Amino acid sequence: MQLDDVNSADDLAVLSHNQKQMQEKTTSVAADSAIVGLNIHKGSSKILRYNTTRPNRLTPDGEALDDVKTFTYLVSVIDEHGGSDTDVNARVGKARAPYLQLITSANQHNCQPTPKSEVSIRMSKQFYCM
């Protein structure tokens, strides 16, 4: 059994093992969507290639879709190398900003942390840096 697509709200992520299958699937999605009055939005549809060197562009309805090196899907960053480093770095970056604001604010007001707040800060830092 292989996973062919992932659906979420108004998104569809089509998965395929080769260029021919992907072209067939995107053409099929375009044709089936047209039957009910929907179309593929070329501006927001992207192609992320993993472990391939084939430069052929996918062309549903004759117009080529853009290739990208990273893609954010359901809050997770997916990259062309298949790793999670980009996603982890993005999450750490998002967590770092509020932490630095807290530390800066505490330093400006000469606040001395109590043992309880010290533990809380350490715990949140460890959570985001895993």
Z-matrix of the N, CA and C atoms (Angstrom, degrees):
N
C 1 1.451
C 2 1.522 1 108.06
N 3 1.329 2 116.58 1 137.34
C 4 1.462 3 119.90 2 176.97
C 5 1.515 4 109.83 3 -130.18
N 6 1.320 5 115.00 4 147.93
C 7 1.453 6 122.07 5 179.69
C 8 1.521 7 108.58 6 -79.65
N 9 1.348 8 117.14 7 125.31
C 10 1.461 9 121.51 8 -177.68
C 11 1.515 10 113.65 9 -99.23
N 12 1.338 11 116.64 10 -36.43
C 13 1.456 12 118.83 11 -179.55
C 14 1.513 13 110.35 12 -156.25
N 15 1.331 14 115.07 13 162.21
C 16 1.455 15 122.41 14 179.07
C 17 1.520 16 106.85 15 -126.70
N 18 1.329 17 117.25 16 122.50
C 19 1.461 18 121.36 17 -178.97
C 20 1.515 19 110.44 18 -106.47
N 21 1.316 20 116.06 19 140.49
C 22 1.455 21 121.39 20 175.26
C 23 1.516 22 108.36 21 -155.32
N 24 1.316 23 116.75 22 116.37
C 25 1.466 24 122.85 23 179.77
C 26 1.523 25 109.81 24 50.26
N 27 1.319 26 117.60 25 -112.31
C 28 1.463 27 119.99 26 -178.89
C 29 1.529 28 112.03 27 -104.67
N 30 1.333 29 117.07 28 17.83
C 31 1.462 30 121.21 29 -179.96
C 32 1.519 31 110.62 30 -108.84
N 33 1.316 32 115.02 31 149.76
C 34 1.452 33 121.67 32 174.34
C 35 1.522 34 107.48 33 -137.13
N 36 1.312 35 117.11 34 120.21
C 37 1.464 36 121.51 35 175.32
C 38 1.518 37 106.82 36 -104.61
N 39 1.315 38 116.83 37 113.92
C 40 1.460 39 121.85 38 -178.23
C 41 1.521 40 108.31 39 -95.39
N 42 1.324 41 116.14 40 128.30
C 43 1.467 42 122.24 41 -178.22
C 44 1.520 43 109.36 42 -111.71
N 45 1.317 44 116.58 43 142.06
C 46 1.455 45 119.56 44 -179.45
C 47 1.523 46 110.28 45 -153.97
N 48 1.341 47 115.52 46 158.83
C 49 1.459 48 120.62 47 -178.19
C 50 1.521 49 113.52 48 -96.14
N 51 1.323 50 117.53 49 -15.39
C 52 1.464 51 118.77 50 177.86
C 53 1.529 52 110.74 51 -151.32
N 54 1.323 53 115.17 52 168.17
C 55 1.466 54 122.34 53 -175.41
C 56 1.528 55 111.67 54 -60.99
N 57 1.313 56 116.77 55 -42.98
C 58 1.469 57 120.62 56 -177.19
C 59 1.530 58 110.76 57 -62.28
N 60 1.345 59 116.62 58 -46.61
C 61 1.471 60 120.22 59 178.49
C 62 1.521 61 111.09 60 -60.21
N 63 1.330 62 116.75 61 -42.57
C 64 1.459 63 120.26 62 -178.32
C 65 1.523 64 110.86 63 -65.03
N 66 1.330 65 117.52 64 -41.27
C 67 1.466 66 120.26 65 178.50
C 68 1.527 67 110.20 66 -63.34
N 69 1.334 68 116.59 67 -42.54
C 70 1.469 69 120.32 68 178.82
C 71 1.527 70 111.09 69 -62.49
N 72 1.333 71 116.73 70 -43.33
C 73 1.468 72 120.23 71 -178.61
C 74 1.527 73 111.70 72 -66.06
N 75 1.334 74 117.18 73 -43.91
C 76 1.468 75 118.57 74 -179.27
C 77 1.522 76 111.22 75 -68.06
N 78 1.326 77 117.23 76 -36.49
C 79 1.466 78 120.27 77 176.43
C 80 1.521 79 110.04 78 -64.75
N 81 1.330 80 116.72 79 -41.49
C 82 1.466 81 121.59 80 178.77
C 83 1.526 82 111.60 81 -64.45
N 84 1.338 83 116.84 82 -43.73
C 85 1.470 84 120.60 83 178.59
C 86 1.526 85 109.80 84 -62.28
N 87 1.337 86 116.89 85 -42.26
C 88 1.467 87 120.77 86 179.53
C 89 1.526 88 110.88 87 -62.85
N 90 1.332 89 117.25 88 -43.37
C 91 1.467 90 121.05 89 -179.20
C 92 1.527 91 111.31 90 -67.33
N 93 1.329 92 117.16 91 -45.33
C 94 1.467 93 120.75 92 -179.89
C 95 1.524 94 111.40 93 -65.56
N 96 1.322 95 116.80 94 -36.51
C 97 1.465 96 120.55 95 178.66
C 98 1.524 97 111.04 96 -67.25
N 99 1.324 98 116.38 97 -39.24
C 100 1.467 99 120.63 98 -179.09
C 101 1.526 100 111.60 99 -63.25
N 102 1.320 101 117.23 100 -31.07
C 103 1.472 102 121.23 101 179.63
C 104 1.520 103 111.05 102 -60.27
N 105 1.327 104 116.82 103 -37.02
C 106 1.473 105 120.61 104 -178.66
C 107 1.531 106 112.14 105 -100.80
N 108 1.337 107 116.78 106 12.93
C 109 1.457 108 120.39 107 174.98
C 110 1.514 109 115.69 108 85.83
N 111 1.321 110 118.08 109 16.78
C 112 1.466 111 121.76 110 178.24
C 113 1.521 112 109.57 111 -107.87
N 114 1.329 113 116.60 112 160.20
C 115 1.457 114 119.73 113 175.47
C 116 1.524 115 110.54 114 -141.91
N 117 1.320 116 115.70 115 164.46
C 118 1.461 117 121.48 116 178.46
C 119 1.523 118 107.49 117 -83.46
N 120 1.326 119 116.57 118 124.02
C 121 1.467 120 121.31 119 179.27
C 122 1.524 121 108.00 120 -79.18
N 123 1.313 122 116.76 121 108.45
C 124 1.472 123 121.39 122 -174.90
C 125 1.527 124 112.36 123 -63.92
N 126 1.327 125 117.77 124 -31.43
C 127 1.460 126 120.56 125 -178.30
C 128 1.514 127 113.98 126 -69.98
N 129 1.327 128 117.86 127 -30.30
C 130 1.465 129 119.69 128 -177.89
C 131 1.524 130 112.82 129 -107.56
N 132 1.320 131 118.18 130 -0.24
C 133 1.463 132 121.67 131 177.45
C 134 1.520 133 108.83 132 -92.79
N 135 1.316 134 116.65 133 127.69
C 136 1.466 135 121.89 134 -176.22
C 137 1.521 136 110.31 135 -129.17
N 138 1.321 137 115.58 136 156.73
C 139 1.460 138 122.39 137 177.37
C 140 1.528 139 108.17 138 -115.80
N 141 1.327 140 116.42 139 126.21
C 142 1.460 141 122.13 140 175.05
C 143 1.524 142 106.94 141 -115.02
N 144 1.306 143 116.19 142 115.46
C 145 1.465 144 120.74 143 -179.17
C 146 1.527 145 109.02 144 -95.93
N 147 1.313 146 115.15 145 138.01
C 148 1.461 147 120.95 146 179.12
C 149 1.517 148 108.39 147 -125.57
N 150 1.320 149 116.13 148 125.73
C 151 1.461 150 121.83 149 174.91
C 152 1.533 151 112.25 150 58.12
N 153 1.312 152 116.48 151 47.40
C 154 1.459 153 120.04 152 178.33
C 155 1.522 154 109.80 153 -144.30
N 156 1.318 155 115.24 154 153.83
C 157 1.461 156 120.27 155 177.39
C 158 1.521 157 111.12 156 -118.31
N 159 1.320 158 117.69 157 1.51
C 160 1.465 159 120.75 158 -177.40
C 161 1.523 160 110.46 159 -73.85
N 162 1.319 161 116.85 160 122.74
C 163 1.461 162 120.38 161 -177.14
C 164 1.530 163 114.57 162 -87.35
N 165 1.324 164 118.47 163 0.38
C 166 1.468 165 120.19 164 -176.74
C 167 1.517 166 111.19 165 -59.97
N 168 1.316 167 116.45 166 135.81
C 169 1.463 168 122.14 167 -179.21
C 170 1.523 169 109.41 168 -90.47
N 171 1.334 170 116.36 169 145.65
C 172 1.462 171 121.09 170 174.75
C 173 1.517 172 108.34 171 -82.25
N 174 1.317 173 115.93 172 137.23
C 175 1.457 174 119.90 173 -175.31
C 176 1.527 175 112.41 174 -134.46
N 177 1.328 176 118.41 175 76.42
C 178 1.461 177 117.97 176 171.62
C 179 1.524 178 107.83 177 -70.98
N 180 1.291 179 117.69 178 135.87
C 181 1.472 180 123.15 179 -178.94
C 182 1.526 181 112.26 180 60.88
N 183 1.329 182 118.69 181 23.60
C 184 1.454 183 121.89 182 175.05
C 185 1.517 184 116.47 183 81.59
N 186 1.328 185 119.45 184 -5.45
C 187 1.463 186 121.90 185 -179.98
C 188 1.528 187 109.37 186 -109.41
N 189 1.338 188 116.79 187 127.92
C 190 1.468 189 121.81 188 -174.98
C 191 1.525 190 111.87 189 -70.72
N 192 1.339 191 115.70 190 140.82
C 193 1.464 192 122.02 191 175.54
C 194 1.529 193 109.18 192 -90.43
N 195 1.333 194 116.72 193 151.77
C 196 1.466 195 122.13 194 -178.28
C 197 1.522 196 111.72 195 -77.20
N 198 1.338 197 115.70 196 141.61
C 199 1.463 198 122.33 197 172.60
C 200 1.524 199 108.45 198 -90.24
N 201 1.335 200 116.95 199 142.47
C 202 1.460 201 122.22 200 177.64
C 203 1.524 202 109.46 201 -130.92
N 204 1.336 203 116.55 202 159.54
C 205 1.468 204 121.33 203 179.06
C 206 1.524 205 112.30 204 -95.14
N 207 1.338 206 117.23 205 -26.05
C 208 1.467 207 121.81 206 174.71
C 209 1.518 208 108.05 207 -135.81
N 210 1.327 209 114.87 208 156.55
C 211 1.452 210 120.47 209 -176.94
C 212 1.525 211 107.90 210 -148.85
N 213 1.310 212 117.30 211 133.86
C 214 1.460 213 120.81 212 176.76
C 215 1.515 214 108.33 213 -100.22
N 216 1.329 215 115.80 214 121.90
C 217 1.462 216 121.12 215 -178.82
C 218 1.521 217 108.09 216 -134.20
N 219 1.325 218 116.81 217 120.13
C 220 1.462 219 122.30 218 -179.13
C 221 1.531 220 111.15 219 53.17
N 222 1.302 221 117.67 220 47.89
C 223 1.460 222 127.18 221 175.69
C 224 1.533 223 113.21 222 71.37
N 225 1.308 224 119.21 223 1.16
C 226 1.459 225 121.41 224 178.08
C 227 1.525 226 109.56 225 -107.04
N 228 1.319 227 115.68 226 137.94
C 229 1.455 228 120.75 227 178.57
C 230 1.520 229 108.18 228 -91.65
N 231 1.318 230 115.99 229 125.73
C 232 1.458 231 122.27 230 179.23
C 233 1.521 232 106.40 231 -112.89
N 234 1.345 233 117.35 232 134.63
C 235 1.460 234 118.25 233 179.05
C 236 1.518 235 110.93 234 -120.79
N 237 1.338 236 115.15 235 171.72
C 238 1.459 237 120.84 236 -174.52
C 239 1.524 238 113.16 237 -70.56
N 240 1.322 239 118.04 238 -11.27
C 241 1.458 240 120.97 239 178.93
C 242 1.524 241 111.94 240 -94.19
N 243 1.318 242 117.33 241 -5.30
C 244 1.452 243 121.47 242 177.24
C 245 1.510 244 114.70 243 78.96
N 246 1.322 245 117.81 244 2.05
C 247 1.459 246 120.98 245 -178.09
C 248 1.511 247 112.48 246 -88.50
N 249 1.311 248 114.97 247 172.33
C 250 1.463 249 120.40 248 179.76
C 251 1.522 250 111.55 249 -107.76
N 252 1.332 251 118.47 250 6.19
C 253 1.467 252 121.37 251 -178.71
C 254 1.522 253 111.97 252 -57.59
N 255 1.318 254 117.45 253 -44.38
C 256 1.463 255 121.23 254 -179.10
C 257 1.515 256 110.40 255 -61.41
N 258 1.328 257 116.87 256 -42.92
C 259 1.461 258 121.41 257 -179.31
C 260 1.526 259 110.67 258 -65.51
N 261 1.323 260 116.89 259 -45.63
C 262 1.468 261 120.68 260 -179.96
C 263 1.527 262 110.12 261 -62.94
N 264 1.329 263 117.34 262 -44.46
C 265 1.467 264 120.54 263 179.54
C 266 1.525 265 111.36 264 -62.69
N 267 1.326 266 117.60 265 -38.43
C 268 1.468 267 120.60 266 178.30
C 269 1.524 268 110.74 267 -64.86
N 270 1.322 269 116.97 268 -41.94
C 271 1.467 270 120.31 269 -179.89
C 272 1.531 271 111.68 270 -68.14
N 273 1.335 272 116.49 271 -39.36
C 274 1.464 273 119.80 272 177.63
C 275 1.523 274 109.47 273 -64.56
N 276 1.329 275 116.83 274 -40.78
C 277 1.460 276 120.71 275 178.43
C 278 1.515 277 112.36 276 -61.88
N 279 1.329 278 116.94 277 -40.36
C 280 1.467 279 121.13 278 178.49
C 281 1.529 280 110.91 279 -66.90
N 282 1.313 281 117.13 280 -34.59
C 283 1.468 282 120.65 281 -179.35
C 284 1.523 283 111.39 282 -79.19
N 285 1.323 284 116.80 283 -28.01
C 286 1.459 285 120.67 284 -176.10
C 287 1.528 286 111.97 285 -67.21
N 288 1.327 287 118.44 286 -38.92
C 289 1.470 288 121.51 287 -176.04
C 290 1.533 289 112.39 288 -58.89
N 291 1.347 290 120.31 289 -52.45
C 292 1.464 291 118.85 290 178.55
C 293 1.528 292 112.81 291 -63.68
N 294 1.329 293 116.95 292 -34.27
C 295 1.461 294 120.43 293 179.46
C 296 1.530 295 110.08 294 -64.47
N 297 1.329 296 116.70 295 -44.79
C 298 1.464 297 120.10 296 179.43
C 299 1.524 298 111.52 297 -66.27
N 300 1.335 299 117.42 298 -35.01
C 301 1.466 300 120.32 299 176.04
C 302 1.525 301 110.48 300 -63.37
N 303 1.313 302 116.17 301 -41.88
C 304 1.460 303 120.86 302 179.39
C 305 1.528 304 110.79 303 -63.09
N 306 1.311 305 117.12 304 -46.80
C 307 1.463 306 121.57 305 -179.86
C 308 1.529 307 110.53 306 -63.99
N 309 1.334 308 117.29 307 -44.01
C 310 1.471 309 121.08 308 179.51
C 311 1.518 310 110.80 309 -61.51
N 312 1.320 311 116.30 310 -44.67
C 313 1.464 312 120.85 311 179.50
C 314 1.528 313 110.68 312 -62.89
N 315 1.308 314 116.90 313 -42.92
C 316 1.463 315 120.93 314 -179.88
C 317 1.523 316 110.62 315 -64.59
N 318 1.328 317 117.36 316 -39.59
C 319 1.467 318 120.95 317 179.61
C 320 1.526 319 111.69 318 -68.68
N 321 1.330 320 117.66 319 -37.40
C 322 1.464 321 121.07 320 -179.75
C 323 1.519 322 111.81 321 -66.91
N 324 1.309 323 117.12 322 -32.48
C 325 1.461 324 121.16 323 -177.63
C 326 1.528 325 112.16 324 -97.83
N 327 1.316 326 116.49 325 10.55
C 328 1.467 327 121.85 326 -179.17
C 329 1.522 328 112.24 327 50.14
N 330 1.298 329 116.00 328 43.09
C 331 1.470 330 120.62 329 178.88
C 332 1.525 331 109.24 330 -78.37
N 333 1.301 332 115.04 331 138.05
C 334 1.453 333 120.72 332 173.91
C 335 1.523 334 107.18 333 -104.92
N 336 1.318 335 117.47 334 118.30
C 337 1.461 336 118.58 335 -177.53
C 338 1.521 337 111.89 336 -67.44
N 339 1.295 338 115.03 337 141.32
C 340 1.458 339 120.08 338 172.96
C 341 1.521 340 106.92 339 -82.20
N 342 1.310 341 117.71 340 162.19
C 343 1.468 342 118.80 341 -179.98
C 344 1.527 343 112.71 342 -55.30
N 345 1.339 344 117.64 343 -35.56
C 346 1.459 345 120.11 344 -178.26
C 347 1.533 346 110.82 345 -66.49
N 348 1.337 347 118.74 346 -44.68
C 349 1.459 348 120.37 347 -179.37
C 350 1.526 349 110.90 348 -70.06
N 351 1.328 350 117.61 349 -31.86
C 352 1.453 351 121.24 350 176.36
C 353 1.522 352 110.45 351 -61.33
N 354 1.314 353 116.58 352 -44.60
C 355 1.461 354 121.65 353 178.76
C 356 1.518 355 110.15 354 -63.89
N 357 1.324 356 116.90 355 -41.97
C 358 1.458 357 121.24 356 -179.33
C 359 1.523 358 111.24 357 -62.22
N 360 1.321 359 117.43 358 -43.34
C 361 1.461 360 121.14 359 179.57
C 362 1.518 361 110.38 360 -65.51
N 363 1.312 362 117.63 361 -43.10
C 364 1.460 363 120.40 362 178.82
C 365 1.520 364 111.46 363 -62.50
N 366 1.321 365 116.85 364 -42.13
C 367 1.461 366 120.08 365 -178.41
C 368 1.520 367 110.67 366 -63.87
N 369 1.331 368 118.25 367 -43.69
C 370 1.455 369 119.41 368 -179.04
C 371 1.524 370 110.51 369 -68.13
N 372 1.316 371 117.58 370 -35.13
C 373 1.458 372 121.08 371 178.50
C 374 1.527 373 109.98 372 -65.54
N 375 1.317 374 117.32 373 -43.99
C 376 1.459 375 120.53 374 179.02
C 377 1.522 376 110.97 375 -64.09
N 378 1.313 377 117.13 376 -38.25
C 379 1.459 378 120.78 377 -178.45
C 380 1.526 379 110.99 378 -61.21
N 381 1.327 380 116.96 379 -43.34
C 382 1.454 381 120.06 380 -176.10
C 383 1.522 382 113.78 381 -82.98
N 384 1.306 383 118.24 382 -14.39
C 385 1.461 384 120.20 383 -177.21
C 386 1.519 385 112.74 384 -102.81
N 387 1.305 386 117.82 385 11.48
C 388 1.459 387 120.21 386 -179.12
C 389 1.505 388 111.12 387 -68.73
